[in-house]
Amino acid sequence: MKELIRSNDIVLIGFARSLLEEAGVPLFVADEHMSALEGSIGVFGQRLLVPDDHAPQARRILIDAGLSAELRDEP
């Protein structure tokens, strides 16, 4: 799995998630429910992960949507 975005901005994560789901890219949002444990103060970021073989397609979709500044660096 490749981490594409890490953020505590739930709107950003939701937007990126909807773009990828609409394109049929499988994904997983890690730490999605941490806010319930932390008291909803937004300390822990959520991580948007995709399978390695879908990462190039997912990155292109997010870049085309104007989210290039939010993407994690490729290892």
Secondary structure by P-SEA (a helix, b strand, c coil): cccccccccaaaaaaaaaaaaaabbbbbbccccccccccccccbbbbbbbcccaaaaaaaaaaaacccccccccc
